[in-house]
Amino acid sequence: MSAPILLQVNGETHAFALPRETPLIYVLRNDLGLNGPKFGCGLGECGACTVLMDGRATRSCVTTLGTAEGRAVTTLEGLVTQGTLHPVQAAFIAEQAAQCGYCLNGMIMTTVAFLARNPSPTEAEARAALRYNLCRCGTHVEILRAVLRAAAGTGEAEAQP
């Protein structure tokens, strides 16, 4: 058997004796019990499984354990710092940007990566950044407001986990 694969998730290092081809989402949900990333389409199309890998929004259903090795993976759970929600999480709560919540993980993780690159986006830029994240419930207006609220820096302290 080969050496275990080391994976850094939410600041902690974990070792796995699994095939390198194992989809990252399976490891996150089944082995680490992290339920932020959702299994949606399994094809990298819907965005429900999005995590940050080295700060970039990445679809964990089509990313392998071997690809993630040696890179920093952050899940929705890893955005919370010392009991305080990330400003994007707080903005989504403040704007009530969830209905069923299935797309929420992908919307939030994509927004975090997007705002790191573009902290003062226009509405059109925010729409473009989220265009590949699917939402079936229709909370698009609230989601867009949450992205712009997070960019404006309002409402960060309004929500606690």
Buried (B, 14 or more C-beta within 10 A) or exposed (E): EEEEBEBBBBEEEBEBEBEEEBBBBBBBBEBBEBEBBBBBBBEBBBBBBBBBBEEEBBBBBBBBBBBBBEBBBBBBBBBBEEEBBBBBBBBBBBBEBBBEEBBBBBBBBBBBBBBEEEEEBEEEBBBEBBEBBBBEBEBBEBBBBBBBBBBEEBBBEEBEE
